[in-house]
Amino acid sequence: MIVPKSSGRLIAAIGLLVASPVHANAPLVIPVEAPGAVDEADGAGSLTREIARFNAISLSIQDALVGALALHPGARVIDASFDGRETLAVFRVRTLRGDLIYEDAMDASSGKPVGKTAESSARELNAEDLRILAAFSNVRQEMRDAILVAERNTKGRTISGGLKRLEGRLNFVIV
């Protein structure tokens, strides 16, 4: 499953889940469990602080996606998540272009890139993640579309988005 790295801790605590399918072959799904939803080392306080930091920023995840896509023309977003654990709060965005996966940190206040882009080969992924990317290459819907539908249906803000296969179908997981 390709889901944002930091979203596992937040999925259980955020009530911004999407229950309405998108008008495409890739419906949205609601994650039903969140292993490691609370950071064992820091407890619930860490999660509370991260949620408070997310609520304090004015930049949307959509703004971070636009910035990351500008860095890699022709790429598609495969996951994104808010990370407020560090001194500088960022949106972590992974994009795919061809066989390359780009990982960028986008400042959650300004939307500007922070640090260098990390690159990796999609060929290094496990078999399930490769199946997810193969399915993603066959749909026209973008992560930005799924996030837009989620935010309209819930009148809330998105903290993360990723891809998952469920019963053989590609799904966008939006929190």
N, C-alpha and C positions, 0 to 999 in steps of 0.2 A: 504494500500500500504506500503510495506516495502522498504523505500528508506532512504539513509543516512540522519541523522538528520540535518547536516549543509549544505546539498547540495541545499536546496530550494533557498537560497540567491545567489547561484552561477549559477544555471541552466540558468537563463536569461542572464547572462553576458559572459558565456564561449561559444565559437563557436566550441567546440570539441564535436559535436554530431554525432551519428552514424546513417547512413541511409541504411546500408546493412545488410540483415538477415544472421544469423549464420547457418551453416549446421547442424541443429538440430530442434527439435520440438518447440523450444523456440526462436522466432525471437527477434532481438533487436528493440526497439522503440525509437522514438524521443519524449521527453516530450514537449508539446506545450504551457504549461503555468507554471509559477513559482510564486505561491502566496508568498508574503513576500520576493521577490527577493532582496530587499535592506533593511538592518537593519534600521528600522524607527528611532531608538534612535541615530544612528551614521551617517546615510545617506550613500551616495555613496562612501564617503571616506573610510569607513570601508571595503567595498567590493573591492575597488581598492587596498588597503593595503594587503588584504588577497590574491588576485590574484598575486600581486608582490611577496609576500612571497612564494607562490606556484611555481612561475617561477624561484625563486632563489635556490630552493632545487634540489639536484641531485638524490635523492632517488626516485624510482618510486613507484606507488601504488602497483605494483606487488611484490616488495621487502617487503613492509609492510604486504601484504597478506601471503607471505611465512613465515614471522616471527610469525604472529598470528596463522597460522595453525600449526606451530611447537609447540606452547604452548598447543594445543588441538588436539592431533593426532586423526584422523578419523572424524574431524569436517569439515563442508563445509561453505564457506563464503556466508553470506546472504546480507550483505551490507558493504560498506567501503566509507570513505570520508576524504578529507583533511580538517583540522581545523587549520587555522593560526591566530585565534583570540586571543589565549592565548600567554604568554611569550614564551613558547616552542611550536613550530609548530609540530603537530602530524597527523598521519592518524588514524582515529577511525574505528576499524574493528569489525564487529559483525559476529560471527560464530555460527553454530548450530550443535550439536551432540546429537542425541536422542531427548529428550524433553528439553535440556538445551541450553540456548542462552548465549554465552560468549561475553562480550564487553571489548575490549582492546584498549589502546592508544599506538601507536607505534611511537617512535621518528622519525620525518620526515627527520632527518639528518643521524642518525645511524641505524635506523630500529629496535632498541631495545625497549622492552616494557617499558612503563612509568607508574608507579603506579601499583595498584592491578587490577586484572581481576574482573569485575562485572558479576555476574551470575544471571540469571532469568529463570523462567520456561516458555516454549512456551505456556503452558496452560493458561497463564495470558493474552495472546494476544487477540485482538478482532477477530470476526468471519472472516472478510475479510483477515486479516493477516494469520489466520490459514489455510484458503483456499490456499493462496499463498504458504505457507510452504508445504502443502499437494501436490500441483502441483510440487513444486521444488523437492520433494522426488521422483518423477516419471521421472525426466529427468537426463541424464548423464552429460550434459554440466555443467561446473563450472563457477563461476564468473570470474576466471582467463582466461578462454577461451573467454568469451565475451569481456573482456578488451583487450585481445590480438588482436582480430578481429577489435575492434574499433580503436585501435592505429595503426594497419596496414593500415586500410582503410582511416584514416584521417591524417596519419603521424603526429599525435599529442600525447599529454600526457593525461592520464585519471586523473580527479580530484575526481570522485566519481562513484560508481556503486551500483545499488540496484535491487530489484525485484518488478514487478507490474503485475497485471492481467488486460488484455485489451481484451474485447469481449470474455471473458471466457478462454483466453490463457495466459500462463505465459510468461512474457517478461523480459529481462534484460535491465535496463535503465542505460546507460553508458554516462557520461558527461566528 
